C-alpha cells in the first residue's frame, strides 16, 4: 500500500501503519498474520 510502513512486531505478525507528520500521529491500519496473503 502506497504511503504506508510495515513493522514486524513478532515472527507471526506484521503491523501496517502510516504516519501523519503534520499532526504527529501514527495510524495503525492493520495487524496481519504472516500466514495470510498480502498484496
C-alpha angles and dihedrals in degrees: 000000000000116000095018134108132214129217126187103223096172133001088262101039135064122191116214113201145153131216123225101203092181092063098024093239136135119213118203107214101177145351106215127197109222092231088069123084115252123194 
